[in-house]
Amino acid sequence: MYYPDELVEEVRMKNDIVDVISGYVRLQKKGANHFGLCPFHNEKSPSFSVSGSKQMYYCFGCGAGGNVFTFVMNYENYTFAEAVKLLADRAGVNLPEMEYTEEMKKKEGHRSRLLEVNKEAATYFFYQLRSPRGEAGYRYLTGRGLSKETMKKFGLGFAHVSGNDLVQYLRSKGYKDQLIQEAGLAGFDEKHGMHDKFWNRVMFPIQDINHRVIGFGGRVMGDAKPKYLNSPETMIFDKSRNLYGLNFARTSRQNNVILCEGYMDVIAMHQAGFTQAAASLGTAFTSGQANLLKRYVKEVLLAYDSDGAGVKAALRAIGILKETGLSGRVISLEPYKDPDEFIKNLGTEAFQERIRQAENSFFFELRILERDYDLKDPESKTRFHREIAKKLCGFPEEVERENYMQAVAERYHIGFENLRKLTASYAAQTGLVSPVARPKSGLAQKRNTPEENRKKMQRLLITWITEEPGIYPKIAKYITPEDFTEPLYRKVADRLFDGLSKGEYQPAAMISMFADEEEQREAAALFNTKLTELETRQEREKALHDIVYTVKKNSYEYYSERMGAEVNAINQVIAGKKALEELSKTHISLDEG
């Protein structure tokens, strides 16, 4: 499944990356580039750079980077084909029918039909709610304080009491029974035949982050069981990898996502202005959902019910957030059960204050743990302190662990050194944390390994060449793509040098050589390594010479170690030695010409 390379490149060149990203991110021009707050991680100071000359973006904070296709894919969660289509439509480029294998045609066609039938069902439920048949559902939703605008925004609907209204409607639209069943909209048994899965329920369409309906949740009218009924998992609906309301929350431009337990909590919070709210889909919070959130925020606020089940769910979610690398805080909803009830009784300002006061997840865990111990009893208190030490071992970084030790010691009136010894003792017994080896001298150990220094020099050279293409002819006799010892670097250098020798300078096109997202990020970093600002031409010429010499020297050493193992190693060593001898007595000028 692909578009011709020439057409993909035409689409890329007709979509200026600064114009495209400006539609998503507020950018300000600083020097040659534009800067803004990174949409892929939380930050207060702009480190997200967009280069019009390179047609690339790069975040110096989180490392996200690529060309215009990469941006659309990451921001919109699109496939490459979907990104090409969106940008082609934007630029007015006509795309031919994509080339599919028979298997791909069948799979994509089936997926599209499932999305179509869900969309049609959502439309049916939407209009049922606003008809005389939906009076009970409409009365329930308005009774919960929802406005017409909010109901429309979330596409809320109603499934009538009758047993097969939706089936009959979808059949009339040409959908086959098998597809209706596979979408989870109907069931079949010998007594009733084909019958609707949802009836006498307020309907909540579940959308993916691109606003496509992938399933439904239904809240029954009355006391029937189950109270909430969700669509089964299908080809397009994976409960563990989607979150209700995230299609809106991801564009709220807040610094966090507020995670709730139910549909009504999310909707009520959005209506109250807390548009970063989302909820898991009738299941416990999963690592798949945490990884999805990680794409948009670094912090998650838990607004789970304040009852026992909600506390257990919050404790479980905290562990998952920690494993995923997200920080968590817990919003206290007491004396009310859930966010909807809290906001109705105390209002939005009070909830905003609760957000500001949200409790650090580690201290929330300790506060809940404390309930199991009698701190007036010395033995029980000691056991509690041991549990604290055990939890402190969960921080692998010494700095973070010691910061928490300090805070815990102050809060629970434990001597800091005593707590440190207790934690170290527990770690030694269980092997949870290895004691940190402190250097005997006062000098910190260097973090940069020889390999990383070698890679950094290669990155610096590629960045410098792309920013000042005029230097390429001056160094071409000394540096070749083979001098870049990382395979990805070598592939980029080969394409870059070939293009420069032909006068075709298109760095952004090189990102599309890589299908893997991590490789795209790494390739983008090659063009965005920070160069030291040097005041005089003499300083810049010396710096360039040093970088070129170091890259060549590292290459010489690299191939020297591989003589006998690699066929071309001896040729590289001979050429490298000659180039180093020349470079040692050569001045590289930055003058024009």
VENHUWO-V801872 format. One record per backbone hydrogen bond with DSSP energy under -0.5 kcal/mol. NH is the residue of the N-H (numbers start at 1). CO is the residue of the C=O. E is the energy in kcal/mol with one decimal. If there is no record, write none. Layout:
nh:NH co:CO e:E
nh:NH co:CO e:E
This chain:
nh:2 co:99 e:-0.5
nh:8 co:4 e:-2.2
nh:9 co:5 e:-2.4
nh:10 co:6 e:-1.7
nh:11 co:7 e:-2.3
nh:12 co:8 e:-2.3
nh:13 co:9 e:-2.6
nh:14 co:10 e:-1.5
nh:15 co:12 e:-1.3
nh:16 co:14 e:-0.6
nh:20 co:16 e:-2.4
nh:21 co:17 e:-2.6
nh:22 co:18 e:-1.9
nh:23 co:19 e:-0.7
nh:23 co:20 e:-1.2
nh:24 co:21 e:-1.9
nh:25 co:21 e:-3.3
nh:27 co:25 e:-0.6
nh:28 co:35 e:-2.5
nh:30 co:33 e:-3.1
nh:33 co:30 e:-1.4
nh:34 co:50 e:-2.6
nh:35 co:28 e:-3.0
nh:36 co:48 e:-1.7
nh:41 co:38 e:-0.6
nh:47 co:36 e:-0.6
nh:48 co:36 e:-1.9
nh:49 co:47 e:-0.7
nh:49 co:58 e:-3.2
nh:50 co:34 e:-3.0
nh:51 co:56 e:-3.2
nh:52 co:50 e:-0.6
nh:55 co:51 e:-1.4
nh:56 co:51 e:-1.3
nh:57 co:66 e:-2.5
nh:58 co:49 e:-2.7
nh:59 co:64 e:-2.7
nh:60 co:47 e:-2.5
nh:60 co:58 e:-0.6
nh:63 co:59 e:-1.8
nh:66 co:57 e:-1.9
nh:71 co:67 e:-2.2
nh:72 co:68 e:-2.0
nh:73 co:69 e:-2.6
nh:74 co:70 e:-2.5
nh:75 co:71 e:-3.1
nh:76 co:72 e:-2.5
nh:77 co:73 e:-0.8
nh:78 co:72 e:-0.6
nh:78 co:73 e:-0.8
nh:83 co:79 e:-2.2
nh:84 co:80 e:-2.5
nh:85 co:81 e:-2.2
nh:86 co:82 e:-2.5
nh:87 co:83 e:-2.4
nh:88 co:84 e:-2.5
nh:89 co:85 e:-2.4
nh:90 co:86 e:-1.9
nh:91 co:87 e:-1.9
nh:92 co:88 e:-0.9
nh:93 co:88 e:-2.7
nh:94 co:92 e:-0.5
nh:99 co:2 e:-1.2
nh:100 co:98 e:-0.6
nh:105 co:101 e:-2.7
nh:106 co:102 e:-2.1
nh:107 co:103 e:-2.3
nh:108 co:104 e:-3.1
nh:109 co:105 e:-2.3
nh:110 co:106 e:-2.1
nh:111 co:107 e:-2.4
nh:112 co:108 e:-2.4
nh:113 co:109 e:-2.0
nh:114 co:110 e:-2.1
nh:115 co:111 e:-2.1
nh:116 co:112 e:-2.3
nh:117 co:113 e:-2.7
nh:118 co:114 e:-1.9
nh:119 co:115 e:-2.2
nh:120 co:116 e:-2.5
nh:121 co:117 e:-2.1
nh:122 co:118 e:-2.6
nh:123 co:119 e:-2.1
nh:124 co:120 e:-2.2
nh:125 co:121 e:-2.8
nh:126 co:122 e:-2.4
nh:127 co:123 e:-2.1
nh:128 co:124 e:-2.0
nh:129 co:125 e:-2.1
nh:130 co:126 e:-0.8
nh:131 co:128 e:-1.5
nh:134 co:128 e:-0.7
nh:134 co:131 e:-1.6
nh:135 co:132 e:-1.3
nh:138 co:134 e:-2.8
nh:139 co:135 e:-2.8
nh:140 co:136 e:-1.9
nh:141 co:137 e:-2.3
nh:142 co:138 e:-2.5
nh:143 co:139 e:-2.0
nh:144 co:140 e:-1.1
nh:145 co:142 e:-1.6
nh:146 co:141 e:-2.0
nh:151 co:147 e:-2.2
nh:152 co:148 e:-2.2
nh:153 co:149 e:-2.6
nh:154 co:150 e:-2.1
nh:155 co:152 e:-1.0
nh:156 co:151 e:-2.2
nh:157 co:203 e:-2.3
nh:158 co:125 e:-1.7
nh:159 co:201 e:-2.9
nh:160 co:158 e:-0.6
nh:168 co:164 e:-2.2
nh:169 co:165 e:-2.2
nh:170 co:166 e:-3.0
nh:171 co:167 e:-2.5
nh:172 co:168 e:-1.9
nh:173 co:169 e:-0.9
nh:174 co:171 e:-1.8
nh:175 co:170 e:-2.2
nh:180 co:176 e:-2.1
nh:181 co:177 e:-2.5
nh:182 co:178 e:-2.5
nh:183 co:179 e:-2.0
nh:184 co:181 e:-1.8
nh:185 co:180 e:-1.9
nh:186 co:180 e:-0.6
nh:187 co:195 e:-2.8
nh:189 co:193 e:-1.2
nh:193 co:189 e:-2.8
nh:195 co:187 e:-2.4
nh:196 co:163 e:-3.4
nh:197 co:185 e:-2.2
nh:198 co:185 e:-0.5
nh:200 co:159 e:-1.2
nh:200 co:160 e:-0.8
nh:201 co:159 e:-1.3
nh:202 co:219 e:-2.7
nh:203 co:157 e:-2.7
nh:204 co:217 e:-3.5
nh:205 co:203 e:-0.6
nh:206 co:215 e:-3.0
nh:207 co:205 e:-0.6
nh:208 co:212 e:-2.4
nh:211 co:208 e:-2.2
nh:214 co:206 e:-3.0
nh:215 co:206 e:-1.3
nh:217 co:204 e:-1.8
nh:218 co:229 e:-2.7
nh:219 co:202 e:-2.6
nh:220 co:218 e:-0.6
nh:220 co:227 e:-2.5
nh:221 co:200 e:-2.2
nh:222 co:220 e:-0.6
nh:229 co:218 e:-2.3
nh:231 co:216 e:-2.3
nh:234 co:237 e:-1.5
nh:238 co:236 e:-0.5
nh:239 co:237 e:-0.6
nh:241 co:238 e:-1.8
nh:242 co:239 e:-1.0
nh:244 co:279 e:-2.9
nh:246 co:243 e:-1.5
nh:248 co:245 e:-1.2
nh:249 co:245 e:-2.7
nh:250 co:246 e:-2.4
nh:251 co:248 e:-1.3
nh:252 co:249 e:-1.7
nh:257 co:299 e:-1.4
nh:258 co:276 e:-1.7
nh:259 co:257 e:-0.7
nh:259 co:301 e:-3.1
nh:260 co:258 e:-0.6
nh:260 co:278 e:-3.1
nh:266 co:262 e:-1.8
nh:267 co:263 e:-2.5
nh:268 co:264 e:-2.8
nh:269 co:265 e:-2.2
nh:270 co:266 e:-2.4
nh:271 co:267 e:-2.3
nh:272 co:268 e:-1.5
nh:273 co:270 e:-1.4
nh:274 co:269 e:-2.9
nh:275 co:273 e:-1.5
nh:277 co:274 e:-1.2
nh:278 co:258 e:-2.5
nh:279 co:244 e:-1.8
nh:280 co:260 e:-0.9
nh:282 co:280 e:-1.2
nh:290 co:286 e:-2.0
nh:291 co:287 e:-2.6
nh:292 co:288 e:-1.5
nh:293 co:289 e:-2.3
nh:294 co:290 e:-2.0
nh:295 co:291 e:-0.6
nh:295 co:292 e:-1.0
nh:296 co:293 e:-2.1
nh:297 co:293 e:-2.3
nh:298 co:255 e:-0.5
nh:299 co:255 e:-0.5
nh:300 co:327 e:-2.5
nh:301 co:257 e:-2.7
nh:302 co:300 e:-0.5
nh:302 co:329 e:-3.0
nh:303 co:259 e:-3.0
nh:303 co:301 e:-0.6
nh:306 co:337 e:-2.0
nh:311 co:307 e:-2.2
nh:312 co:308 e:-2.2
nh:313 co:309 e:-2.2
nh:314 co:310 e:-2.2
nh:315 co:311 e:-2.4
nh:316 co:312 e:-2.1
nh:317 co:313 e:-2.4
nh:318 co:314 e:-2.4
nh:319 co:315 e:-1.5
nh:320 co:316 e:-1.6
nh:321 co:317 e:-2.8
nh:322 co:318 e:-2.4
nh:323 co:319 e:-2.1
nh:324 co:320 e:-1.8
nh:325 co:321 e:-0.9
nh:325 co:322 e:-0.8
nh:326 co:321 e:-2.8
nh:327 co:298 e:-2.7
nh:329 co:300 e:-2.0
nh:330 co:359 e:-2.6
nh:331 co:302 e:-2.8
nh:336 co:333 e:-2.3
nh:342 co:338 e:-2.4
nh:343 co:339 e:-2.8
nh:344 co:340 e:-2.1
nh:345 co:341 e:-1.7
nh:346 co:342 e:-3.2
nh:347 co:342 e:-0.6
nh:347 co:343 e:-1.6
nh:351 co:347 e:-1.4
nh:352 co:348 e:-2.6
nh:353 co:349 e:-1.9
nh:354 co:350 e:-1.8
nh:355 co:351 e:-2.0
nh:356 co:352 e:-2.0
nh:357 co:353 e:-1.8
nh:358 co:355 e:-1.3
nh:359 co:330 e:-2.8
nh:361 co:328 e:-1.8
nh:364 co:360 e:-2.1
nh:365 co:361 e:-2.2
nh:366 co:362 e:-2.0
nh:367 co:363 e:-2.4
nh:368 co:364 e:-2.3
nh:369 co:365 e:-2.4
nh:370 co:366 e:-2.4
nh:371 co:367 e:-0.6
nh:371 co:368 e:-0.8
nh:372 co:369 e:-1.8
nh:373 co:370 e:-1.9
nh:375 co:373 e:-0.9
nh:377 co:374 e:-1.7
nh:378 co:376 e:-0.6
nh:381 co:377 e:-2.9
nh:382 co:378 e:-2.2
nh:383 co:379 e:-2.1
nh:384 co:380 e:-2.0
nh:385 co:381 e:-2.2
nh:386 co:382 e:-2.1
nh:387 co:383 e:-1.9
nh:388 co:384 e:-2.0
nh:389 co:385 e:-2.3
nh:390 co:386 e:-2.3
nh:391 co:387 e:-2.2
nh:392 co:388 e:-2.4
nh:393 co:389 e:-1.3
nh:394 co:391 e:-1.8
nh:395 co:392 e:-1.7
nh:396 co:394 e:-0.8
nh:401 co:397 e:-2.5
nh:402 co:398 e:-2.8
nh:403 co:399 e:-2.2
nh:404 co:400 e:-2.3
nh:405 co:401 e:-2.3
nh:406 co:402 e:-2.4
nh:407 co:403 e:-2.1
nh:408 co:404 e:-3.0
nh:409 co:405 e:-2.9
nh:410 co:406 e:-1.9
nh:411 co:407 e:-2.3
nh:412 co:408 e:-2.9
nh:413 co:409 e:-0.5
nh:414 co:409 e:-1.8
nh:419 co:415 e:-2.6
nh:420 co:416 e:-2.5
nh:421 co:417 e:-2.5
nh:422 co:418 e:-2.4
nh:423 co:419 e:-2.5
nh:424 co:420 e:-2.8
nh:425 co:421 e:-2.6
nh:426 co:422 e:-2.3
nh:427 co:423 e:-2.6
nh:428 co:424 e:-2.4
nh:429 co:425 e:-2.0
nh:430 co:426 e:-2.1
nh:431 co:427 e:-2.5
nh:432 co:427 e:-0.5
nh:438 co:436 e:-0.8
nh:453 co:449 e:-2.5
nh:454 co:450 e:-2.2
nh:455 co:451 e:-2.2
nh:456 co:452 e:-2.5
nh:457 co:453 e:-2.1
nh:458 co:454 e:-1.6
nh:459 co:455 e:-2.3
nh:460 co:456 e:-2.8
nh:461 co:457 e:-2.1
nh:462 co:458 e:-2.1
nh:463 co:459 e:-2.6
nh:464 co:460 e:-2.5
nh:465 co:461 e:-2.5
nh:466 co:462 e:-2.3
nh:467 co:463 e:-2.0
nh:468 co:464 e:-2.2
nh:471 co:468 e:-2.3
nh:472 co:469 e:-1.5
nh:474 co:471 e:-0.7
nh:475 co:471 e:-1.1
nh:475 co:472 e:-1.2
nh:476 co:472 e:-1.5
nh:478 co:475 e:-1.8
nh:479 co:475 e:-2.4
nh:483 co:480 e:-2.0
nh:484 co:481 e:-1.8
nh:485 co:483 e:-0.9
nh:490 co:486 e:-2.8
nh:491 co:487 e:-2.1
nh:492 co:488 e:-2.1
nh:493 co:489 e:-3.0
nh:494 co:490 e:-2.5
nh:495 co:491 e:-1.8
nh:496 co:492 e:-3.0
nh:497 co:493 e:-3.2
nh:498 co:494 e:-1.8
nh:499 co:495 e:-2.1
nh:500 co:496 e:-2.6
nh:501 co:497 e:-2.2
nh:502 co:498 e:-0.9
nh:502 co:499 e:-0.5
nh:503 co:500 e:-0.8
nh:504 co:499 e:-3.6
nh:505 co:503 e:-0.7
nh:506 co:504 e:-0.8
nh:508 co:54 e:-0.7
nh:509 co:506 e:-0.8
nh:510 co:506 e:-0.7
nh:510 co:507 e:-1.3
nh:511 co:507 e:-0.6
nh:511 co:508 e:-0.9
nh:512 co:508 e:-0.6
nh:512 co:509 e:-0.5
nh:513 co:510 e:-1.3
nh:514 co:511 e:-1.8
nh:520 co:516 e:-2.0
nh:521 co:517 e:-2.2
nh:522 co:518 e:-2.2
nh:523 co:519 e:-2.6
nh:524 co:520 e:-2.4
nh:525 co:521 e:-2.0
nh:526 co:522 e:-1.1
nh:527 co:523 e:-0.7
nh:527 co:524 e:-0.9
nh:528 co:525 e:-1.3
nh:534 co:532 e:-0.6
nh:540 co:536 e:-1.9
nh:541 co:537 e:-2.7
nh:542 co:538 e:-2.2
nh:543 co:539 e:-2.4
nh:544 co:540 e:-2.6
nh:545 co:541 e:-2.4
nh:546 co:542 e:-2.7
nh:547 co:543 e:-2.3
nh:548 co:544 e:-2.7
nh:549 co:545 e:-2.8
nh:550 co:546 e:-2.5
nh:551 co:547 e:-2.7
nh:552 co:548 e:-2.3
nh:553 co:549 e:-2.7
nh:554 co:550 e:-2.9
nh:555 co:551 e:-2.0
nh:556 co:552 e:-2.6
nh:557 co:553 e:-2.4
nh:558 co:554 e:-2.4
nh:559 co:555 e:-2.5
nh:560 co:556 e:-1.9
nh:561 co:557 e:-1.7
nh:562 co:559 e:-0.6
nh:563 co:560 e:-0.9
nh:564 co:566 e:-0.6
nh:565 co:562 e:-2.1
nh:566 co:562 e:-2.0
nh:569 co:566 e:-1.0
nh:572 co:568 e:-2.1
nh:573 co:569 e:-2.4
nh:574 co:570 e:-2.3
nh:575 co:571 e:-2.5
nh:576 co:572 e:-2.5
nh:577 co:573 e:-2.5
nh:578 co:574 e:-1.9
nh:579 co:575 e:-2.4
nh:580 co:576 e:-2.5
nh:581 co:577 e:-1.9
nh:582 co:578 e:-2.0
nh:583 co:579 e:-3.0
nh:584 co:580 e:-2.0
nh:585 co:581 e:-0.5
nh:585 co:582 e:-1.2
nh:586 co:583 e:-1.4
nh:589 co:587 e:-0.7
